[in-house]
Amino acid sequence: MKKSILLFSALFVSLLTFAQSSNLIIFSENGERFSVVLNGILQNGQPETNVMVQGLIAPTYQTKIIFENTQIPDLTKTVYLNEPNVQLTMKVKQNKKGKYVLRLFNTVPLAQAPPRPPQQQVVMFTTTPAIATSVTHTTTTTSVHGNGHPPGENVNMNVNMGGVSMNVNMNATGTSSSSYTETHTTSTTTTTTGGSMHAEPTSTYVLPGYSGPYGCPYPMSHHDFENAKRSISSKSFSDSQLKMAKQIIDSNCLLSSQVRQMMEIFDFENDRLTLAKYAFGYTLDYGNYYQVNDAFEFESSIDELDDYMQSFRR
């Protein structure tokens, strides 16, 4: 009976996942062009000044802004979508010290979202890195020269050397006897490979036997995960263990089975529940998240986690 309830719960959560989603808009205050990386995956192949990413269903996304101007350092920030069906807008700006930052601009329900501007690039959230396009920048420089005969024109000169007179006819290129114009055109083509900007991952992981939705690109390796568990276990107090676990989760992608193993390190039910909620937005196979219920002792914890998952439509 318990297994049937858990399977039904997982199915219900999966159905809600496809029914609810939010949008994230990022724009630059001064027109700097940038690309958006969510959970390690490049979303827009060509840098733009205003980008909307649709179809976001997780409560949190690790967000990186990569500027077209490589002199500007990347920005990294965790973006929280605390409610479903919202449109969250973030602004890239410079603070008083001249440092680029990513700041919350506003949040509105999707039903009340204003019409999008025509220059806004709209992409659907993807776990497959976007394919970047080649951009060609052409620069034309025009120079006007004077004080001489222009090229392209016949020039006659009489030269007298040692009493010998010679007439010299020369040809140059140009259009005017008082000035001429030179035009130089330079083209530079910049190509960025999708998913490889600044060492971002170039492929996504496929979990054998799993056909559900993916929440992040690539899970921790077995070796790294075992080291992480040892680091957490080495802490003497549960608060310190929980703090370290959150730090590890913040910068990694986990499998549902790995979340369950991490929960089992903790002795107290409340700590396990806190960890399960926190890790939900950083899980690759969140369609399998019902597996973490095996780490709970009480049905009330399973019910509370289910309520949390449903509130974020995950």
C-alpha positions as CSV (number, residue, x, y, z in Angstrom):
1,M,0.0,0.0,0.0
2,K,2.8,2.4,0.9
3,K,4.6,1.7,-2.4
4,S,1.4,2.5,-4.3
5,I,1.0,5.8,-2.5
6,L,4.6,6.7,-3.2
7,L,4.3,5.8,-6.9
8,F,1.0,7.8,-7.2
9,S,2.7,10.8,-5.5
10,A,5.6,10.7,-7.9
11,L,3.3,10.5,-10.9
12,F,1.2,13.4,-9.5
13,V,4.3,15.5,-9.1
14,S,5.5,14.7,-12.6
15,L,2.2,15.7,-14.1
16,L,2.3,19.0,-12.2
17,T,5.8,19.6,-13.5
18,F,4.6,19.8,-17.1
19,A,1.6,21.9,-16.1
20,Q,3.4,24.7,-14.3
21,S,6.4,26.8,-15.2
22,S,7.9,30.2,-14.7
23,N,10.0,32.7,-16.8
24,L,13.3,34.4,-16.1
25,I,14.2,37.6,-17.8
26,I,17.7,39.1,-17.6
27,F,18.6,42.4,-19.2
28,S,21.6,44.7,-19.1
29,E,21.0,48.3,-18.0
30,N,23.7,49.8,-20.3
31,G,23.2,47.5,-23.3
32,E,26.1,45.0,-22.6
33,R,25.6,41.8,-24.6
34,F,25.7,38.5,-22.7
35,S,24.8,34.8,-22.7
36,V,22.9,33.0,-19.9
37,V,24.0,29.7,-18.4
38,L,21.6,27.9,-16.1
39,N,22.7,25.0,-14.0
40,G,25.8,24.7,-16.2
41,I,24.0,24.7,-19.5
42,L,24.2,27.5,-22.1
43,Q,20.7,28.7,-22.9
44,N,21.2,31.4,-25.7
45,G,23.7,30.7,-28.4
46,Q,24.1,34.3,-29.5
47,P,24.8,37.1,-26.9
48,E,22.0,39.5,-26.4
49,T,21.1,42.5,-24.2
50,N,17.7,41.1,-23.1
51,V,17.0,37.3,-22.7
52,M,13.9,35.5,-21.5
53,V,14.2,31.8,-20.5
54,Q,10.8,30.1,-20.4
55,G,9.7,26.7,-18.9
56,L,11.5,26.9,-15.6
57,I,10.1,24.4,-13.1
58,A,12.8,24.2,-10.4
59,P,12.8,26.4,-7.3
60,T,16.4,27.4,-7.8
61,Y,18.8,27.8,-10.7
62,Q,22.6,28.4,-10.5
63,T,22.9,31.3,-13.0
64,K,26.0,32.5,-14.8
65,I,26.2,35.6,-17.0
66,I,29.0,35.5,-19.6
67,F,29.6,38.8,-21.4
68,E,30.4,39.2,-25.0
69,N,33.1,41.6,-23.9
70,T,35.7,39.3,-22.4
71,Q,37.1,42.1,-20.4
72,I,34.0,42.0,-18.1
73,P,34.2,39.1,-15.5
74,D,31.5,36.5,-15.5
75,L,28.6,36.9,-12.9
76,T,27.4,33.9,-10.9
77,K,24.3,34.0,-8.7
78,T,21.7,31.6,-7.4
79,V,18.2,32.7,-8.6
80,Y,15.2,31.6,-6.5
81,L,11.8,31.1,-8.0
82,N,9.8,31.0,-4.7
83,E,6.4,30.7,-6.4
84,P,5.1,28.9,-9.5
85,N,3.7,30.7,-12.5
86,V,5.8,33.9,-12.1
87,Q,7.9,36.0,-14.3
88,L,11.1,37.0,-12.5
89,T,13.1,39.9,-14.0
90,M,16.8,40.5,-13.1
91,K,19.0,43.4,-14.2
92,V,22.7,43.4,-15.0
93,K,24.2,46.7,-13.8
94,Q,27.2,48.3,-12.4
95,N,27.3,49.2,-8.7
96,K,28.8,52.3,-7.2
97,K,32.3,50.7,-7.3
98,G,31.9,50.0,-11.0
99,K,31.5,46.2,-10.5
100,Y,28.9,44.3,-12.5
101,V,26.2,42.7,-10.4
102,L,22.9,40.9,-11.0
103,R,20.0,42.4,-9.1
104,L,16.3,41.6,-8.8
105,F,14.2,44.0,-10.8
106,N,10.6,42.8,-10.3
107,T,8.4,39.7,-10.0
108,V,4.9,39.4,-11.5
109,P,2.4,36.6,-12.0
110,L,2.6,35.2,-15.5
111,A,-1.0,36.1,-16.1
112,Q,-0.1,39.8,-15.4
113,A,3.1,39.9,-17.3
114,P,3.4,42.8,-19.8
115,P,4.0,42.2,-23.5
116,R,7.6,41.4,-24.3
117,P,9.7,44.0,-26.2
118,P,10.6,43.1,-29.8
119,Q,14.3,43.1,-29.1
120,Q,14.0,40.4,-26.4
121,Q,15.4,37.0,-27.2
122,V,13.1,34.2,-26.0
123,V,14.4,30.7,-25.4
124,M,12.9,27.6,-23.8
125,F,14.9,26.1,-20.9
126,T,17.0,23.2,-22.2
127,T,19.3,20.6,-20.7
128,T,21.1,20.4,-24.1
129,P,23.5,23.3,-24.6
130,A,22.4,25.9,-27.1
131,I,24.2,26.0,-30.5
132,A,26.0,29.3,-30.9
133,T,25.9,31.3,-34.1
134,S,28.8,33.1,-35.9
135,V,28.7,36.8,-35.6
136,T,30.6,39.0,-38.1
137,H,31.6,42.5,-37.1
138,T,32.5,44.8,-40.0
139,T,34.4,48.0,-39.5
140,T,34.8,50.6,-42.3
141,T,37.4,53.4,-41.9
142,T,37.4,56.4,-44.3
143,S,40.3,58.7,-44.6
144,V,40.5,62.0,-46.6
145,H,44.0,63.1,-47.7
146,G,44.9,66.4,-49.2
147,N,47.9,68.5,-50.2
148,G,48.8,66.5,-53.2
149,H,47.7,64.9,-56.4
150,P,45.3,62.0,-55.9
151,P,46.0,58.5,-57.2
152,G,44.4,57.8,-60.6
153,E,45.0,61.2,-62.1
154,N,47.6,62.0,-64.8
155,V,50.2,64.4,-63.4
156,N,52.6,66.3,-65.7
157,M,55.9,67.7,-64.3
158,N,58.7,69.6,-65.9
159,V,62.1,68.8,-64.4
160,N,65.3,70.7,-65.1
161,M,68.4,69.0,-64.1
162,G,71.8,70.5,-65.1
163,G,70.3,72.5,-67.9
164,V,68.5,69.5,-69.3
165,S,64.7,69.9,-69.4
166,M,62.5,66.8,-69.1
167,N,58.7,66.3,-69.1
168,V,57.5,63.5,-66.8
169,N,54.0,62.2,-67.0
170,M,52.8,60.2,-63.9
171,N,49.6,58.4,-63.2
172,A,48.0,57.9,-59.7
173,T,44.6,56.8,-58.4
174,G,42.0,59.2,-57.1
175,T,39.1,61.6,-57.9
176,S,40.2,65.0,-56.9
177,S,43.2,67.3,-57.5
178,S,43.0,68.7,-54.0
179,S,42.2,65.6,-51.9
180,Y,41.5,61.9,-52.2
181,T,39.7,59.3,-50.1
182,E,40.9,55.9,-48.9
183,T,38.4,53.4,-47.5
184,H,39.5,50.4,-45.4
185,T,37.1,47.6,-44.5
186,T,37.9,45.1,-41.8
187,S,35.7,42.0,-41.0
188,T,36.1,40.0,-37.8
189,T,34.1,36.8,-37.3
190,T,33.6,35.5,-33.8
191,T,32.2,32.0,-33.2
192,T,31.4,30.6,-29.8
193,T,30.6,26.9,-29.5
194,G,27.4,26.2,-27.7
195,G,28.0,24.8,-24.2
196,S,31.8,25.3,-24.3
197,M,31.9,29.0,-23.3
198,H,34.4,29.5,-20.4
199,A,34.8,25.7,-20.0
200,E,31.1,25.0,-19.6
201,P,30.1,21.4,-20.1
202,T,29.6,20.3,-23.7
203,S,27.2,17.4,-23.1
204,T,24.6,16.2,-20.7
205,Y,24.4,12.9,-18.8
206,V,21.8,10.3,-19.7
207,L,20.8,8.2,-16.8
208,P,20.3,4.5,-17.9
209,G,16.7,3.3,-17.5
210,Y,15.4,6.8,-16.7
211,S,13.0,8.6,-19.1
212,G,11.8,11.5,-16.9
213,P,12.7,15.1,-16.8
214,Y,16.2,16.3,-16.0
215,G,17.0,19.1,-13.5
216,C,20.7,19.6,-14.0
217,P,23.4,18.4,-16.6
218,Y,25.7,15.9,-15.0
219,P,25.8,14.2,-11.6
220,M,28.7,14.0,-9.2
221,S,31.0,11.1,-9.9
222,H,31.1,8.2,-7.5
223,H,34.6,9.2,-6.3
224,D,33.6,12.9,-5.7
225,F,30.4,11.9,-3.9
226,E,32.2,9.5,-1.6
227,N,34.7,12.2,-0.7
228,A,31.8,14.6,-0.1
229,K,30.1,12.1,2.3
230,R,33.3,11.7,4.2
231,S,33.7,15.4,4.6
232,I,30.1,15.8,5.9
233,S,30.5,12.9,8.3
234,S,33.8,14.3,9.7
235,K,31.9,17.2,11.3
236,S,31.1,16.8,14.9
237,F,27.8,18.7,15.1
238,S,24.6,18.4,12.9
239,D,24.5,22.1,12.2
240,S,28.1,21.9,10.8
241,Q,27.2,18.8,8.8
242,L,24.1,20.5,7.3
243,K,26.0,23.6,6.4
244,M,28.7,21.6,4.6
245,A,26.1,19.5,2.8
246,K,24.4,22.6,1.5
247,Q,27.7,24.0,0.3
248,I,28.3,20.8,-1.6
249,I,24.8,20.8,-3.1
250,D,25.1,24.4,-4.2
251,S,28.0,23.6,-6.6
252,N,27.0,20.2,-7.8
253,C,24.3,18.1,-9.5
254,L,23.0,15.1,-7.6
255,L,21.1,11.9,-8.4
256,S,18.0,11.1,-6.2
257,S,19.9,8.1,-4.9
258,Q,22.8,10.3,-3.9
259,V,20.5,12.6,-2.0
260,R,19.1,9.7,-0.1
261,Q,22.6,8.5,0.8
262,M,23.5,12.0,2.0
263,M,20.3,12.2,4.1
264,E,21.2,8.9,5.9
265,I,24.4,10.6,7.3
266,F,22.1,12.7,9.6
267,D,20.7,11.2,12.8
268,F,17.7,13.6,13.2
269,E,14.6,13.4,11.0
270,N,14.3,17.1,10.8
271,D,17.8,17.5,9.4
272,R,17.0,14.9,6.8
273,L,13.9,16.7,5.8
274,T,15.7,20.0,5.6
275,L,18.3,18.4,3.3
276,A,15.8,16.8,1.1
277,K,14.0,20.1,0.5
278,Y,17.3,21.9,-0.2
279,A,18.6,19.3,-2.6
280,F,15.4,19.1,-4.7
281,G,16.4,22.0,-7.0
282,Y,19.8,20.4,-7.6
283,T,18.7,16.9,-8.6
284,L,19.3,15.4,-12.1
285,D,16.5,12.8,-12.0
286,Y,13.9,14.6,-10.0
287,G,11.3,12.3,-11.4
288,N,12.8,9.6,-9.1
289,Y,12.8,11.9,-6.1
290,Y,10.3,9.6,-4.3
291,Q,13.3,7.4,-3.6
292,V,14.5,9.7,-0.9
293,N,11.4,8.8,1.2
294,D,13.2,5.6,2.2
295,A,15.5,7.7,4.4
296,F,12.5,8.9,6.5
297,E,11.2,7.2,9.6
298,F,7.9,9.0,9.8
299,E,5.1,9.4,7.3
300,S,4.6,13.0,8.3
301,S,8.1,13.8,6.9
302,I,7.1,12.2,3.6
303,D,3.9,14.3,3.5
304,E,5.7,17.5,4.3
305,L,8.2,16.8,1.5
306,D,5.4,16.0,-0.9
307,D,3.8,19.4,0.0
308,Y,7.0,21.2,-0.6
309,M,7.6,19.5,-4.0
310,Q,4.0,20.3,-5.1
311,S,4.3,23.9,-4.0
312,F,7.2,24.3,-6.5
313,R,5.6,22.1,-9.1
314,R,8.6,19.8,-9.2
